[in-house]
Amino acid sequence: MSFQLLGDVVLVVLAVRVLGRDAVALLRRAAAAGVRAGVSELRRGDHEDGQA
């Protein structure tokens, strides 16, 4: 495990510990937003190339 990943994990654990369920809900929303952004980028890339 790299130090960067270890730092991220520790930060998430501390946020969940301090903020409780609110932090978990925010993390879920952030992950969902990241997935939506990634999917929209993939779709936009296909249309710009003249495919689909």
Backbone hydrogen bonds, N-H to C=O, Kabsch-Sander energy under -0.5 kcal/mol:
donor,donor_aa,acceptor,acceptor_aa,energy
6,L,2,S,-2.5
7,G,3,F,-2.4
8,D,4,Q,-2.1
9,V,5,L,-2.5
10,V,6,L,-2.4
11,L,7,G,-2.3
12,V,8,D,-2.2
13,V,9,V,-2.5
14,L,10,V,-2.5
15,A,11,L,-2.3
16,V,12,V,-2.5
17,R,13,V,-2.3
18,V,14,L,-2.6
19,L,15,A,-2.9
20,G,16,V,-1.8
22,D,19,L,-1.1
23,A,20,G,-0.6
24,V,20,G,-1.3
25,A,21,R,-2.3
26,L,22,D,-2.4
27,L,23,A,-2.6
28,R,24,V,-2.2
29,R,25,A,-2.3
30,A,26,L,-2.5
31,A,27,L,-2.4
32,A,28,R,-2.5
33,A,29,R,-2.5
34,G,30,A,-2.1
35,V,31,A,-2.1
36,R,32,A,-2.5
37,A,33,A,-2.4
38,G,34,G,-2.2
39,V,35,V,-2.5
40,S,36,R,-2.5
41,E,37,A,-2.0
42,L,38,G,-2.1
43,R,39,V,-2.5
44,R,40,S,-2.6
45,G,41,E,-2.3
46,D,42,L,-1.7
47,H,43,R,-1.9
48,E,44,R,-2.1
49,D,45,G,-1.2
50,G,47,H,-1.0
51,Q,46,D,-1.9
